Amino acid sequence: MSEEKQEGGFFSNLKNQVATGAGVILTGLGTMFMDEVKTFIGIGDDEEQTEQVQVEQKQEVNVTGPTIVVNIPEQKKDTVVKKVYIKPPVKKVEKEEAIDW
């Protein structure tokens, strides 16, 4: 018996899907129609007519962490470094004594 119920066929499934879709559409149209009738009569719940008080909540967060101080020595930008090489003094060699001819 359970095998007979499962063999619906393509057209049977298609018929069920069309019927379901039509039901959903009719339900939506009926709801829209009833809303229009209620607003025409004046018993509808319009958002414009209801008075709502909105309370604005303002939140501010001020988070401060520990302060980090970094000391950097002052840089001298205009300093010119010039290396001067001093030649060692030349040792004076005693002059040879004048040769007498």
FENZI-V74726 format. One record per run of one state. SS is the DSSP state (h for helix, s for strand, l for the rest). FROM is the first residue (numbers start at 1). LEN is the number of residues. If there is no record, write none. Layout:
ss:from:len
SS:FROM:LEN
SS:FROM:LEN
This chain:
ss:from:len
l:1:1
h:2:5
l:7:3
h:10:32
l:42:60
